[in-house]
């Protein structure tokens, strides 16, 4: 999840969701996309299905295996 729309590629405004934060505040996403990160070794890493929450105060990333 991110509040930075400019980080997202392949943005899809039709994919929306809502979340409830630990403080019970609710946020609505305005879509999702992918984020590309350049590694220190010259490669590229793509994080897919990142939701865009314009009212979010910080970025969140969860990794599940």
Buried (B, 14 or more C-beta within 10 A) or exposed (E): BBBEEEBBEEBEEEBEEEBEEEEEEEBEBBBBBBBEEEEEEEEEEEBEEBBBBEEBEEEEEEEEE
